Amino acid sequence: MHWRLRPRRSPRSNSPAPVQPWGQWPICLRSSLDRGEDLDARSDVFSLGVVLYEMATGHRAFDGNTSAVIFHAILERAPAAPSKLNPALPPKLEEIIDKTLEKDLDMR
């Protein structure tokens, strides 16, 4: 079995943690989908922001134990400031990440 499809073990128990076979795509696209908006280039910009955030900080921008918690975070909460998680991050890169993760499509 491919290592990405193999169930991961929860650190607190021996039971497998839930596995999302679709990987990160819900986190990347949910902002527009959950609001019932059409996907366009601004959705791609949001997806880029999610990837940049994780690359720059080593943490997911939106995380949770269930899909519902993650979707709520995407719609209602701003992620932690990237520079708080990585103080060496250049200010311009943080500005770019913040802009790509903007909730308002017209502000992206």
Steps between C-alpha positions, in 0.01 A plus 500: 500500500628845410632680810259794450198272500610295800304593818709702740505413867362753740770612746264439793380155408570201284195563284554646154439871463245601237656520156380739234572327169463828312794658687502879537256603226208580734720736698615670182164545331245521776493876541317551170310172502352547846369841408334362186723708276636392166860387489724739312858627510445646846433148630836400357660794681348376827635150431844647437475686830421180689806331350726802557385526862587137569835527322593820684387397847500120510138515623164475330316827463170332589500188712252300702390153601210485253418643161227713657749663738741566214227647278386727783858619551537575129180706496520676835855516635827646384801273543774591745737764367770320300775708665381382840570140397817586306667820624758479219229541236553808281226759555421519127437123485266529798316781322460279190375206706252718687365641174458156344306376805265799504139387557353770276546394137525858380783571745714214370 
